[in-house]
Amino acid sequence: MEERKLFSQELKYDQQAISSIAEGVVSTLEAIGEDTGREGLLKTPKRVAKSMLFLTQGYAQNAADILKSAIFHESYDEMILVKDIELYSLCEHHMVPFFGKAHVAYIPNGKIVGLSKIARVVDVFARRLQVQERLTIQIREAIETALEPQGVAVIIEATHLCMVMRGVQKQNSITTTSSMSGPFLEKAHTRAEFLRLIKPD
């Protein structure tokens, strides 16, 4: 993807990107039989354009930079877990939402990171066109690269509207994916502790 900022931190959107996306929205509305000149749809193309740029803002963000901005040296070597991190993403196959929660844990190896940065890393990768499987791995790999911990564990539980609203239309289906390394993968008791801690209270 072209390396340019789609918008600044103040969400001042790139007008060229808005115009390009809006043109596509107009064509889509016309193709499904809508009247793009009616009152309710006059501003829809630009609204959709801004919405898409917001929902895919992860392309303009760098997970490594976020993590490296808040790394601290500590001797703590037990599990650190941030669970129930809300996430919202777009399925790259149908461009409809999937949403749920992520549980992220790591065992430090001399370095820890500000807890909010873990949640932000989830957002960086979720705010892109995604598949849940890749999203899970990307979160783990980003933390591994920045912190070089003993191990990382990521579990995502999500509802996919491509299964709920269309296709098989299974309203209560939840997809769970996991990606683990180090003790989480190699030691049954560490993995069991992680799974126990993320269970609903």
SULFENGI-V459235 format. One line per field, one symbol per residue. ss: DSSP state (h for helix, s for strand, l for the rest). phi: phi as a letter, one per 20 degrees, with the letter a starting at -180 (. if undefined). A space follows every 50 residues. Layout:
# SULFENGI-V459235
ss=???
phi=???
This chain:
# SULFENGI-V459235
ss=llllllslllllslhhhhhhhhhhhhhhhhhlllllllhhhllhhhhhhh hhhhhlhhhhllhhhhhhllssslllllssssssssssssslllllssss ssssssslllssslhhhhhhhhhhhhllsslhhhhhhhhhhhhhhhhlll sssssssssshhhhllllllllllssssssllhhhhlhhhhhhhhhhlll l
phi=.gebffaefelefffffffffffffgfffffeneefefgfdgdfgfffgf fffffdfffeccfffffffbecebegcdfdcddlffccbcffecldfcbr bddccbdfcocccgfffffffgfgefebfbdfffgfffffffffffdlff acccccdbddffeeeblfldfdfcddcbbcbmgfeedffffffgfffefg f
